[in-house]
């Protein structure tokens, strides 16, 4: 049985920032108070907000909703975690909650869902895209004889933009490897790079993410 559409329940779009989700939830709860089915309706609203109002649970729910993973809720192990690698499909069958450094034993892709910073704000510092230019390696399937070479253009905790000679397709899943991080990203947009006719600029939203080291440019996810 598929999970309920929590975005529809809360009357918001899948890319809605946390502030909009919270405001919509509060409005719908106020409307439900005193209604004939008020208690049942509020229970449904509470269940939806418990997932969408929590960055970690929302990230895992988004993966399940997109049909890209079998995210599950196991009361004995805590928050939901994927049971298989989103990239190569290898099952890991961990008997615990996924941790930030967990990687696929077959292809090395990170397993931990990337947190969503939808307000572009964390703690007291803005999460802006920081210009960064250096080489990255890209994979679109596994196994792949050799990585596709690209150049990172900018980076944030939500995703990155990069240039390459390959035109990726929207919603395509790409494995990214560079000195700062290893990630799986969903292609959000593609356009011709103005620096060359045979180059394309691609923007991806991180789905899973593992930083190789603490980056001074970014605040901690716990900040």
MDAnalysis code that builds the backbone (N, CA, C; Angstrom):
import MDAnalysis as mda
import numpy as np

u = mda.Universe.empty(669, n_residues=223, atom_resindex=np.repeat(np.arange(223), 3), trajectory=True)
u.add_TopologyAttr("name", ["N", "CA", "C"] * 223)
u.add_TopologyAttr("resid", np.arange(1, 224))
u.add_TopologyAttr("resname", ["UNK", "UNK", "UNK", "UNK", "UNK", "UNK", "UNK", "UNK", "UNK", "UNK", "UNK", "UNK", "UNK", "UNK", "UNK", "UNK", "UNK", "UNK", "UNK", "UNK", "UNK", "UNK", "UNK", "UNK", "UNK", "UNK", "UNK", "UNK", "UNK", "UNK", "UNK", "UNK", "UNK", "UNK", "UNK", "UNK", "UNK", "UNK", "UNK", "UNK", "UNK", "UNK", "UNK", "UNK", "UNK", "UNK", "UNK", "UNK", "UNK", "UNK", "UNK", "UNK", "UNK", "UNK", "UNK", "UNK", "UNK", "UNK", "UNK", "UNK", "UNK", "UNK", "UNK", "UNK", "UNK", "UNK", "UNK", "UNK", "UNK", "UNK", "UNK", "UNK", "UNK", "UNK", "UNK", "UNK", "UNK", "UNK", "UNK", "UNK", "UNK", "UNK", "UNK", "UNK", "UNK", "UNK", "UNK", "UNK", "UNK", "UNK", "UNK", "UNK", "UNK", "UNK", "UNK", "UNK", "UNK", "UNK", "UNK", "UNK", "UNK", "UNK", "UNK", "UNK", "UNK", "UNK", "UNK", "UNK", "UNK", "UNK", "UNK", "UNK", "UNK", "UNK", "UNK", "UNK", "UNK", "UNK", "UNK", "UNK", "UNK", "UNK", "UNK", "UNK", "UNK", "UNK", "UNK", "UNK", "UNK", "UNK", "UNK", "UNK", "UNK", "UNK", "UNK", "UNK", "UNK", "UNK", "UNK", "UNK", "UNK", "UNK", "UNK", "UNK", "UNK", "UNK", "UNK", "UNK", "UNK", "UNK", "UNK", "UNK", "UNK", "UNK", "UNK", "UNK", "UNK", "UNK", "UNK", "UNK", "UNK", "UNK", "UNK", "UNK", "UNK", "UNK", "UNK", "UNK", "UNK", "UNK", "UNK", "UNK", "UNK", "UNK", "UNK", "UNK", "UNK", "UNK", "UNK", "UNK", "UNK", "UNK", "UNK", "UNK", "UNK", "UNK", "UNK", "UNK", "UNK", "UNK", "UNK", "UNK", "UNK", "UNK", "UNK", "UNK", "UNK", "UNK", "UNK", "UNK", "UNK", "UNK", "UNK", "UNK", "UNK", "UNK", "UNK", "UNK", "UNK", "UNK", "UNK", "UNK", "UNK", "UNK", "UNK", "UNK", "UNK", "UNK", "UNK", "UNK", "UNK", "UNK", "UNK"])
u.atoms.positions = np.array([
    [0.855, -1.199, 0.000],
    [0.000, 0.000, 0.000],
    [0.885, 1.242, 0.000],
    [0.632, 2.155, -0.905],
    [1.454, 3.357, -1.021],
    [1.162, 4.321, 0.121],
    [2.150, 5.139, 0.433],
    [2.006, 6.113, 1.501],
    [1.033, 7.208, 1.084],
    [0.343, 7.826, 2.048],
    [-0.565, 8.937, 1.724],
    [0.211, 10.086, 1.103],
    [-0.481, 10.898, 0.313],
    [0.145, 12.074, -0.281],
    [0.060, 13.211, 0.743],
    [1.084, 13.339, 1.552],
    [1.059, 14.330, 2.619],
    [1.055, 15.754, 2.082],
    [1.646, 15.980, 0.924],
    [1.626, 17.317, 0.341],
    [0.197, 17.713, -0.029],
    [-0.535, 16.771, -0.588],
    [-1.931, 17.049, -0.936],
    [-2.765, 17.286, 0.319],
    [-2.503, 16.501, 1.347],
    [-3.243, 16.641, 2.602],
    [-3.059, 18.031, 3.197],
    [-1.833, 18.555, 3.105],
    [-1.547, 19.873, 3.674],
    [-1.706, 21.007, 2.665],
    [-2.163, 20.672, 1.453],
    [-2.466, 21.685, 0.430],
    [-1.236, 22.504, 0.058],
    [-0.102, 21.831, -0.104],
    [1.132, 22.523, -0.490],
    [1.791, 21.773, -1.634],
    [2.708, 22.444, -2.321],
    [3.465, 21.835, -3.401],
    [4.676, 21.079, -2.828],
    [5.197, 20.075, -3.548],
    [6.343, 19.307, -3.048],
    [7.601, 20.128, -2.786],
    [7.733, 21.297, -3.434],
    [8.916, 22.118, -3.200],
    [8.648, 23.260, -2.224],
    [7.540, 23.186, -1.508],
    [7.177, 24.257, -0.586],
    [8.198, 24.374, 0.542],
    [8.575, 25.606, 0.933],
    [9.497, 25.781, 2.062],
    [8.812, 25.430, 3.376],
    [9.607, 25.239, 4.408],
    [9.088, 24.819, 5.704],
    [8.070, 25.815, 6.266],
    [8.291, 27.106, 6.023],
    [7.378, 28.120, 6.561],
    [5.977, 27.996, 5.960],
    [5.890, 27.675, 4.670],
    [4.593, 27.522, 4.012],
    [3.888, 26.270, 4.533],
    [4.642, 25.194, 4.703],
    [4.051, 23.958, 5.226],
    [3.486, 24.192, 6.627],
    [4.253, 24.879, 7.463],
    [3.797, 25.155, 8.832],
    [2.542, 26.027, 8.824],
    [2.550, 27.079, 7.993],
    [1.409, 27.984, 7.947],
    [0.154, 27.269, 7.446],
    [0.307, 26.430, 6.421],
    [-0.836, 25.705, 5.889],
    [-1.378, 24.716, 6.915],
    [-0.478, 24.045, 7.595],
    [-0.882, 23.098, 8.637],
    [-1.689, 23.803, 9.723],
    [-1.217, 24.940, 10.205],
    [-1.928, 25.680, 11.255],
    [-3.300, 26.139, 10.786],
    [-3.374, 26.591, 9.530],
    [-4.654, 27.044, 8.992],
    [-5.652, 25.900, 8.896],
    [-5.203, 24.754, 8.412],
    [-6.087, 23.604, 8.254],
    [-6.533, 23.051, 9.604],
    [-5.652, 23.090, 10.595],
    [-6.035, 22.640, 11.938],
    [-7.113, 23.539, 12.522],
    [-6.960, 24.840, 12.347],
    [-7.961, 25.778, 12.850],
    [-9.314, 25.556, 12.192],
    [-9.300, 25.236, 10.903],
    [-10.552, 24.970, 10.200],
    [-11.198, 23.679, 10.680],
    [-10.365, 22.718, 11.070],
    [-10.899, 21.411, 11.485],
    [-11.515, 21.447, 12.874],
    [-11.073, 22.397, 13.700],
    [-11.597, 22.485, 15.056],
    [-13.102, 22.744, 15.034],
    [-13.836, 21.906, 15.742],
    [-15.282, 22.077, 15.821],
    [-16.042, 21.441, 14.680],
    [-15.367, 20.889, 13.689],
    [-16.047, 20.238, 12.581],
    [-16.612, 18.888, 12.965],
    [-17.491, 18.360, 12.137],
    [-18.124, 17.065, 12.408],
    [-17.065, 15.971, 12.526],
    [-16.109, 15.982, 11.630],
    [-15.038, 14.986, 11.648],
    [-13.724, 15.608, 12.093],
    [-13.829, 16.587, 12.980],
    [-12.662, 17.355, 13.374],
    [-11.525, 16.522, 13.924],
    [-11.828, 15.590, 14.819],
    [-10.772, 14.790, 15.435],
    [-10.048, 13.925, 14.410],
    [-10.824, 13.284, 13.532],
    [-10.213, 12.437, 12.511],
    [-9.382, 13.270, 11.544],
    [-9.906, 14.423, 11.168],
    [-9.190, 15.276, 10.229],
    [-7.895, 15.792, 10.833],
    [-7.938, 16.169, 12.109],
    [-6.727, 16.670, 12.751],
    [-5.685, 15.564, 12.900],
    [-6.132, 14.329, 13.103],
    [-5.189, 13.216, 13.192],
    [-4.444, 13.036, 11.871],
    [-5.168, 13.194, 10.763],
    [-4.548, 13.076, 9.438],
    [-3.573, 14.227, 9.211],
    [-3.986, 15.436, 9.600],
    [-3.115, 16.600, 9.446],
    [-1.857, 16.460, 10.299],
    [-2.033, 15.964, 11.522],
    [-0.885, 15.785, 12.416],
    [0.101, 14.773, 11.840],
    [-0.426, 13.705, 11.254],
    [0.438, 12.671, 10.672],
    [1.233, 13.233, 9.502],
    [0.572, 14.048, 8.670],
    [1.245, 14.639, 7.521],
    [2.328, 15.619, 7.970],
    [1.987, 16.441, 8.969],
    [2.960, 17.448, 9.415],
    [4.126, 16.813, 10.163],
    [3.878, 15.695, 10.842],
    [4.965, 15.010, 11.543],
    [6.053, 14.592, 10.571],
    [5.686, 14.296, 9.325],
    [6.658, 13.902, 8.300],
    [7.221, 15.122, 7.583],
    [6.357, 15.975, 7.055],
    [6.828, 17.108, 6.254],
    [7.464, 18.199, 7.100],
    [7.156, 18.226, 8.382],
    [7.747, 19.228, 9.256],
    [9.100, 18.841, 9.801],
    [9.532, 17.626, 9.510],
    [10.826, 17.141, 9.979],
    [11.733, 16.939, 8.768],
    [12.865, 17.660, 8.650],
    [13.704, 17.583, 7.442],
    [14.162, 16.174, 7.098],
    [14.534, 15.397, 8.118],
    [15.029, 14.054, 7.855],
    [13.914, 13.136, 7.349],
    [12.764, 13.179, 8.008],
    [11.646, 12.330, 7.599],
    [11.097, 12.777, 6.246],
    [11.132, 14.076, 6.005],
    [10.649, 14.575, 4.714],
    [11.537, 14.104, 3.574],
    [12.858, 14.119, 3.801],
    [13.784, 13.666, 2.761],
    [13.534, 12.206, 2.412],
    [13.362, 11.376, 3.434],
    [13.110, 9.957, 3.180],
    [11.752, 9.753, 2.509],
    [10.755, 10.541, 2.921],
    [9.432, 10.429, 2.312],
    [9.465, 10.831, 0.848],
    [10.230, 11.872, 0.522],
    [10.340, 12.311, -0.869],
    [10.932, 11.221, -1.753],
    [11.911, 10.490, -1.207],
    [12.507, 9.402, -1.973],
    [11.481, 8.312, -2.246],
    [10.715, 7.966, -1.230],
    [9.690, 6.941, -1.389],
    [8.614, 7.409, -2.361],
    [8.199, 8.649, -2.219],
    [7.130, 9.196, -3.056],
    [7.532, 9.214, -4.526],
    [8.809, 9.438, -4.778],
    [9.294, 9.480, -6.154],
    [9.477, 8.089, -6.745],
    [9.274, 7.081, -5.939],
    [9.418, 5.720, -6.427],
    [10.869, 5.324, -6.617],
    [11.791, 6.032, -5.933],
    [13.210, 5.780, -6.113],
    [13.803, 4.947, -4.988],
    [12.989, 4.673, -3.959],
    [13.484, 3.870, -2.842],
    [12.316, 3.294, -2.086],
    [12.553, 2.271, -1.339],
    [11.547, 1.679, -0.477],
    [11.827, 2.107, 0.948],
    [11.551, 3.401, 1.204],
    [11.753, 3.910, 2.550],
    [10.737, 3.273, 3.482],
    [11.166, 2.820, 4.628],
    [10.283, 2.134, 5.555],
    [10.373, 2.742, 6.932],
    [9.329, 2.561, 7.705],
    [9.301, 3.019, 9.088],
    [9.352, 1.795, 9.980],
    [10.440, 1.620, 10.708],
    [10.616, 0.469, 11.576],
    [10.684, 0.966, 13.011],
    [9.687, 0.647, 13.804],
    [9.617, 1.164, 15.159],
    [10.811, 0.727, 15.998],
    [11.427, -0.390, 15.639],
    [12.539, -0.886, 16.425],
    [13.853, -0.198, 16.080],
    [13.922, 0.474, 14.937],
    [15.174, 1.103, 14.523],
    [15.074, 2.609, 14.382],
    [13.899, 3.193, 14.581],
    [13.791, 4.640, 14.566],
    [13.307, 5.177, 13.236],
    [13.858, 6.353, 12.783],
    [13.386, 7.024, 11.576],
    [13.551, 6.154, 10.348],
    [12.797, 6.470, 9.282],
    [12.854, 5.649, 8.084],
    [14.215, 5.717, 7.415],
    [14.611, 4.613, 6.788],
    [15.861, 4.567, 6.048],
    [15.673, 3.704, 4.824],
    [16.411, 3.960, 3.791],
    [16.275, 3.168, 2.587],
    [16.856, 1.791, 2.795],
    [16.260, 0.776, 2.162],
    [16.724, -0.593, 2.287],
    [17.676, -0.969, 1.168],
    [17.848, -0.112, 0.188],
    [18.746, -0.408, -0.910],
    [19.368, 0.860, -1.449],
    [20.449, 0.687, -2.190],
    [21.127, 1.823, -2.802],
    [20.244, 2.401, -3.902],
    [20.082, 3.709, -3.910],
    [19.255, 4.358, -4.913],
    [19.894, 4.325, -6.293],
    [21.203, 4.095, -6.338],
    [21.910, 4.162, -7.616],
    [22.061, 2.799, -8.277],
    [22.662, 1.840, -7.566],
    [22.909, 0.526, -8.182],
    [21.891, -0.519, -7.777],
    [21.066, -0.219, -6.750],
    [20.016, -1.143, -6.344],
    [20.451, -2.221, -5.379],
    [21.713, -2.233, -4.960],
    [22.185, -3.254, -4.024],
    [21.489, -3.090, -2.675],
    [21.044, -4.203, -2.089],
    [20.398, -4.172, -0.788],
    [21.442, -4.157, 0.314],
    [21.213, -3.332, 1.341],
    [22.156, -3.323, 2.453],
    [21.576, -3.990, 3.694],
    [20.257, -3.959, 3.846],
    [19.579, -4.664, 4.936],
    [20.195, -4.361, 6.295],
    [20.496, -3.092, 6.544],
    [21.038, -2.705, 7.834],
    [19.970, -2.868, 8.914],
    [20.376, -3.301, 10.075],
    [19.464, -3.509, 11.193],
    [19.514, -2.337, 12.162],
    [19.796, -1.177, 11.643],
    [19.891, 0.031, 12.458],
    [19.539, 1.236, 11.613],
    [19.464, 2.382, 12.254],
    [19.214, 3.632, 11.544],
    [20.426, 3.975, 10.681],
    [20.176, 4.465, 9.474],
    [21.284, 4.883, 8.616],
    [22.068, 6.013, 9.280],
    [23.383, 5.957, 9.134],
    [24.258, 6.992, 9.666],
    [24.860, 7.789, 8.515],
    [25.382, 8.962, 8.822],
    [25.829, 9.901, 7.786],
    [26.956, 9.351, 6.925],
    [27.776, 8.469, 7.466],
    [28.916, 7.958, 6.707],
    [28.627, 6.642, 5.996],
    [27.403, 6.138, 6.081],
    [27.076, 4.860, 5.440],
    [27.114, 4.981, 3.923],
    [27.787, 4.022, 3.282],
    [27.885, 3.993, 1.828],
    [27.538, 2.612, 1.311],
    [27.135, 2.532, 0.063],
    [26.817, 1.261, -0.583],
    [28.091, 0.431, -0.712],
    [27.988, -0.842, -0.343],
    [29.145, -1.711, -0.442],
    [29.514, -2.065, -1.867],
    [28.599, -1.858, -2.821],
    [28.878, -2.197, -4.221],
    [29.444, -1.019, -5.005],
    [28.731, 0.102, -5.002],
    [29.145, 1.231, -5.854],
    [29.711, 2.413, -5.082],
    [29.638, 2.375, -3.733],
    [30.206, 3.453, -2.936],
    [29.319, 4.673, -2.795],
    [28.088, 4.628, -3.313],
    [27.187, 5.776, -3.195],
    [26.748, 5.969, -1.745],
    [26.610, 7.217, -1.297],
    [26.129, 7.441, 0.071],
    [24.681, 6.995, 0.206],
    [24.330, 6.501, 1.394],
    [22.979, 6.001, 1.644],
    [22.133, 6.968, 2.462],
    [22.775, 7.855, 3.182],
    [22.039, 8.734, 4.105],
    [21.319, 9.835, 3.337],
    [20.006, 9.998, 3.529],
    [19.263, 11.040, 2.801],
    [19.791, 12.433, 3.111],
    [19.907, 13.248, 2.086],
    [20.340, 14.632, 2.271],
    [19.242, 15.420, 2.950],
    [19.609, 16.250, 3.899],
    [18.631, 17.092, 4.557],
    [18.237, 18.235, 3.635],
    [16.989, 18.659, 3.748],
    [16.494, 19.747, 2.904],
    [16.475, 21.049, 3.678],
    [17.136, 22.054, 3.156],
    [17.147, 23.384, 3.759],
    [16.312, 24.283, 2.861],
    [15.000, 24.136, 2.960],
    [14.108, 24.728, 1.969],
    [13.968, 26.236, 2.116],
    [14.264, 26.752, 3.285],
    [14.181, 28.195, 3.450],
    [15.488, 28.882, 3.081],
    [16.486, 28.083, 2.614],
    [17.816, 28.626, 2.360],
    [18.334, 29.323, 3.614],
    [18.000, 28.752, 4.772],
    [18.419, 29.365, 6.036],
    [18.649, 28.254, 7.045],
    [19.743, 28.331, 7.765],
    [20.028, 27.331, 8.787],
    [20.688, 28.041, 9.951],
    [20.114, 27.891, 11.136],
    [20.643, 28.603, 12.281],
    [20.527, 30.089, 12.044],
    [21.658, 30.752, 11.966],
    [21.643, 32.196, 11.729],
    [22.522, 32.585, 10.551],
    [22.711, 31.630, 9.638],
    [23.507, 31.948, 8.447],
    [22.768, 31.500, 7.202],
    [22.802, 32.319, 6.187],
    [22.138, 31.972, 4.939],
    [22.900, 30.869, 4.228],
    [22.147, 29.954, 3.609],
    [22.751, 28.879, 2.830],
    [22.725, 29.278, 1.360],
    [23.670, 30.065, 0.947],
    [23.727, 30.510, -0.432],
    [24.631, 29.561, -1.228],
    [24.472, 29.594, -2.532],
    [25.369, 28.807, -3.374],
    [26.727, 29.495, -3.420],
    [27.750, 28.751, -3.109],
    [29.102, 29.279, -3.059],
    [29.833, 28.896, -4.338],
    [30.363, 29.876, -5.074],
    [31.102, 29.543, -6.299],
    [32.296, 28.651, -5.996],
    [32.382, 27.538, -6.672],
    [33.510, 26.620, -6.525],
    [33.769, 26.001, -7.879],
    [34.978, 26.013, -8.316],
    [35.313, 25.460, -9.631],
    [36.459, 24.461, -9.500],
    [36.125, 23.215, -9.681],
    [37.138, 22.171, -9.767],
    [36.509, 20.934, -10.379],
    [37.324, 19.960, -10.691],
    [36.863, 18.773, -11.407],
    [35.983, 17.885, -10.533],
    [34.975, 17.281, -11.163],
    [34.138, 16.297, -10.504],
    [33.983, 15.095, -11.444],
    [33.657, 13.957, -10.882],
    [33.405, 12.746, -11.655],
    [31.939, 12.382, -11.528],
    [31.349, 11.947, -12.638],
    [29.911, 11.687, -12.689],
    [29.644, 10.293, -13.238],
    [28.656, 9.637, -12.658],
    [28.204, 8.345, -13.152],
    [26.691, 8.394, -13.351],
    [26.202, 7.757, -14.385],
    [24.759, 7.702, -14.628],
    [24.237, 6.274, -14.580],
    [25.134, 5.300, -14.490],
    [24.742, 3.898, -14.373],
    [25.856, 3.157, -13.649],
    [25.543, 1.938, -13.217],
    [26.554, 1.126, -12.548],
    [26.427, -0.317, -12.995],
    [27.520, -0.963, -13.424],
    [28.860, -0.361, -13.553],
    [28.956, 0.542, -14.770],
    [29.949, 1.409, -14.768],
    [30.210, 2.319, -15.876],
    [31.709, 2.292, -16.132],
    [32.115, 2.110, -17.377],
    [33.534, 1.917, -17.696],
    [34.417, 3.029, -17.163],
    [33.966, 4.260, -17.326],
    [34.752, 5.405, -16.870],
    [33.794, 6.534, -16.510],
    [34.155, 7.351, -15.530],
    [33.260, 8.446, -15.155],
    [33.196, 9.525, -16.224],
    [32.098, 10.242, -16.244],
    [31.970, 11.442, -17.069],
    [32.647, 12.575, -16.304],
    [33.493, 13.321, -16.968],
    [34.199, 14.407, -16.314],
    [33.400, 15.703, -16.417],
    [33.357, 16.441, -15.328],
    [32.641, 17.709, -15.307],
    [33.375, 18.712, -14.436],
    [32.851, 19.908, -14.375],
    [33.434, 20.969, -13.554],
    [32.355, 21.561, -12.660],
    [32.575, 21.499, -11.362],
    [31.633, 22.121, -10.436],
    [31.627, 23.628, -10.652],
    [30.427, 24.212, -10.625],
    [30.293, 25.656, -10.770],
    [29.978, 26.328, -9.445],
    [29.067, 25.722, -8.674],
    [28.767, 26.245, -7.351],
    [28.172, 25.131, -6.505],
    [28.113, 25.384, -5.195],
    [27.735, 24.339, -4.254],
    [26.971, 24.928, -3.083],
    [25.931, 24.228, -2.637],
    [25.234, 24.581, -1.409],
    [24.891, 23.290, -0.691],
    [24.291, 23.383, 0.483],
    [23.879, 22.180, 1.196],
    [22.701, 21.490, 0.514],
    [22.001, 22.197, -0.370],
    [20.863, 21.601, -1.075],
    [21.271, 20.902, -2.363],
    [22.317, 21.388, -3.014],
    [22.679, 20.818, -4.303],
    [23.876, 21.533, -4.906],
    [24.066, 21.334, -6.199],
    [25.181, 21.973, -6.878],
    [24.840, 22.185, -8.343],
    [25.626, 23.011, -8.985],
    [25.572, 23.171, -10.432],
    [26.933, 22.777, -10.986],
    [26.924, 22.134, -12.152],
    [28.177, 21.750, -12.773],
    [28.049, 21.841, -14.284],
    [29.189, 21.923, -14.950],
    [29.238, 21.979, -16.408],
    [29.881, 20.695, -16.920],
    [29.383, 20.208, -18.045],
    [29.960, 19.020, -18.676],
    [29.569, 19.010, -20.142],
    [30.133, 18.068, -20.878],
    [29.788, 17.939, -22.282],
    [28.614, 17.028, -22.528],
    [27.939, 16.595, -21.468],
    [26.794, 15.685, -21.576],
    [25.520, 16.423, -21.198],
    [24.488, 16.223, -21.994],
    [23.187, 16.798, -21.660],
    [22.401, 15.776, -20.845],
    [22.253, 16.037, -19.568],
    [21.499, 15.147, -18.696],
    [20.007, 15.449, -18.819],
    [19.175, 14.498, -18.432],
    [17.731, 14.646, -18.524],
    [17.142, 15.035, -17.170],
    [16.108, 15.880, -17.161],
    [15.447, 16.222, -15.896],
    [15.005, 14.971, -15.142],
    [15.219, 14.980, -13.833],
    [14.882, 13.888, -12.915],
    [15.820, 12.686, -13.030],
    [16.832, 12.766, -13.894],
    [17.820, 11.697, -13.969],
    [18.638, 11.679, -12.681],
    [19.016, 10.479, -12.233],
    [19.812, 10.341, -11.026],
    [21.291, 10.247, -11.416],
    [22.112, 11.089, -10.808],
    [23.531, 11.166, -11.133],
    [24.345, 10.954, -9.850],
    [25.356, 10.119, -9.958],
    [26.285, 9.932, -8.838],
    [27.444, 10.899, -9.013],
    [27.774, 11.640, -7.966],
    [28.768, 12.706, -8.024],
    [29.889, 12.406, -7.038],
    [31.110, 12.583, -7.485],
    [32.268, 12.335, -6.626],
    [33.268, 13.471, -6.819],
    [33.698, 14.099, -5.725],
    [34.702, 15.162, -5.810],
    [35.423, 15.251, -4.479],
    [36.321, 16.211, -4.349],
    [37.149, 16.273, -3.144],
    [36.335, 16.614, -1.901],
    [35.217, 17.354, -2.053],
    [34.427, 17.739, -0.883],
    [33.433, 16.679, -0.458],
    [32.869, 15.968, -1.445],
    [31.718, 15.144, -1.115],
    [31.514, 14.009, -2.094],
    [30.621, 13.136, -1.711],
    [30.099, 12.099, -2.582],
    [28.581, 12.160, -2.416],
    [27.843, 12.143, -3.536],
    [26.404, 12.356, -3.445],
    [25.669, 11.700, -4.602],
    [24.377, 11.511, -4.393],
    [23.463, 11.205, -5.478],
    [22.566, 12.412, -5.643],
    [22.426, 12.881, -6.887],
    [21.632, 14.069, -7.143],
    [20.571, 13.827, -8.192],
    [19.459, 14.512, -8.031],
    [18.388, 14.489, -9.031],
    [18.530, 15.720, -9.898],
    [18.579, 15.513, -11.212],
    [18.738, 16.639, -12.131],
    [17.490, 17.508, -12.093],
    [17.661, 18.772, -11.721],
    [16.530, 19.699, -11.617],
    [16.382, 20.555, -12.866],
    [17.506, 20.930, -13.498],
    [17.417, 21.741, -14.713],
    [18.703, 21.589, -15.516],
    [18.588, 21.782, -16.822],
    [19.732, 21.697, -17.732],
    [19.615, 22.828, -18.746],
    [20.725, 23.480, -19.041],
    [20.721, 24.537, -20.052],
    [22.090, 24.616, -20.697],
    [22.137, 25.219, -21.874],
    [23.418, 25.396, -22.551],
    [24.307, 26.313, -21.722],
    [25.563, 25.919, -21.578],
    [26.546, 26.737, -20.883],
    [27.033, 27.811, -21.857],
    [27.003, 29.044, -21.412],
    [27.391, 30.150, -22.296],
    [28.874, 30.130, -22.642],
    [29.651, 29.334, -21.912],
    [31.090, 29.309, -22.175],
    [31.471, 28.413, -23.345],
    [30.532, 27.601, -23.850],
    [30.863, 26.718, -24.959],
    [29.642, 26.060, -25.540],
    [29.618, 25.891, -26.887],
    [28.434, 25.355, -27.560],
    [28.158, 23.907, -27.180],
    [29.220, 23.151, -26.854],
    [29.058, 21.737, -26.544],
    [29.091, 21.458, -25.050],
    [28.884, 22.482, -24.244],
    [28.850, 22.307, -22.792],
    [27.469, 22.640, -22.273],
    [27.086, 21.926, -21.241],
    [25.781, 22.138, -20.627],
    [25.965, 22.397, -19.140],
    [25.150, 23.293, -18.627],
    [25.130, 23.581, -17.198],
    [23.973, 22.803, -16.585],
    [24.264, 22.010, -15.561],
    [23.276, 21.141, -14.944],
    [23.148, 21.463, -13.460],
    [21.928, 21.592, -12.996],
    [21.671, 21.806, -11.577],
    [21.053, 20.563, -10.972],
    [21.584, 20.117, -9.849],
    [21.058, 18.923, -9.194],
    [20.684, 19.238, -7.757],
    [19.672, 18.531, -7.287],
    [19.264, 18.577, -5.887],
    [19.766, 17.296, -5.233],
    [20.484, 17.434, -4.128],
    [21.029, 16.267, -3.462],
    [19.916, 15.376, -2.910],
    [20.044, 14.084, -3.138],
    [19.133, 13.093, -2.579],
    [19.788, 12.363, -1.410],
    [21.030, 11.923, -1.618],
    [21.839, 11.397, -0.529],
    [23.162, 12.148, -0.573],
    [23.815, 12.243, 0.587],
    [24.987, 13.122, 0.645],
    [25.924, 12.675, 1.756],
    [27.214, 12.678, 1.434],
    [28.235, 12.424, 2.449],
    [29.402, 13.362, 2.194],
    [29.652, 14.284, 3.138],
    [30.810, 15.158, 3.030],
    [32.050, 14.381, 3.459],
    [33.123, 14.563, 2.707],
    [34.374, 13.879, 3.040],
    [35.067, 14.526, 4.227],
    [34.802, 15.821, 4.434],
    [35.402, 16.539, 5.546],
    [34.486, 17.688, 5.918],
    [34.694, 18.251, 7.101],
    [33.903, 19.395, 7.535],
    [34.296, 20.597, 6.713],
    [33.302, 21.253, 6.111],
    [33.584, 22.414, 5.266],
    [33.348, 23.693, 6.034],
    [34.367, 24.531, 6.143],
    [34.218, 25.775, 6.874],
    [33.202, 26.706, 6.253],
    [32.909, 26.536, 4.957],
    [31.977, 27.424, 4.282],
    [30.540, 27.163, 4.683],
    [30.297, 25.961, 5.260],
    [28.937, 25.579, 5.587],
    [28.794, 25.413, 7.095],
    [27.588, 25.711, 7.565],
    [27.295, 25.452, 8.970],
    [26.995, 23.979, 9.134],
    [27.129, 23.488, 10.321],
    [26.768, 22.105, 10.592],
    [25.291, 21.912, 10.400],
    [24.885, 20.724, 9.982],
    [23.472, 20.427, 9.825],
    [22.741, 20.527, 11.148],
    [23.487, 20.468, 12.239],
    [22.855, 20.540, 13.561],
    [22.797, 21.965, 14.077],
    [23.375, 22.908, 13.331],
    [23.419, 24.294, 13.807],
    [22.027, 24.903, 13.839],
])
